[in-house]
Amino acid sequence: MSSRQINPNNWIDLYSDYLFNYTISRVSDRVIAQDLVQDTFLAGLKSMKNFKGEATERTWLISILKRKIIDHYRKINSNKGKAEVRINYKESESEGDWLEERVADPFDKTAEDTLQNQELGDAIQNCLGKLPAKQANVFKMKTILGHETETICNELNITASNLWVIIHRARTAMADCLKENWF
């Protein structure tokens, strides 16, 4: 197959369901999955000239989609922990709406807050104990201890994409467990 034989007019009919099912099993969110498939088609259109014909169109689109999924998780994880500063000015007013004004003061803790934090910590430890060993280990290293992706991959001898799959599964399982046992 050469680049002249690529037919983007048929991509939606031929591949959208397959790409969507592939994506939804990895991101567990319909809207995000739809966006990633759409981004894949757009990237495919932009890089049609790079298609060498060494694989089928579907395989080529899947390889683009895999990169989109990895980028999605990288973006999510790179944004965690960063402060968000937002000012929303309305045209008729000169006042700003600062996000910081709505953030609770971390030093204004009550005994109830401390008890809730202890209960949450216990629930997290309980849920961690229910995860498969590798998932629990990766989750602790990345989420709790804050190790870099490269460090974890080198220590556990796994690829970055494998790490993100393990992290996603661990986070999903932790969220389900916490919903069931803590909320």
Beta strands, then each sheet from edge to edge (+ up, - down):
end
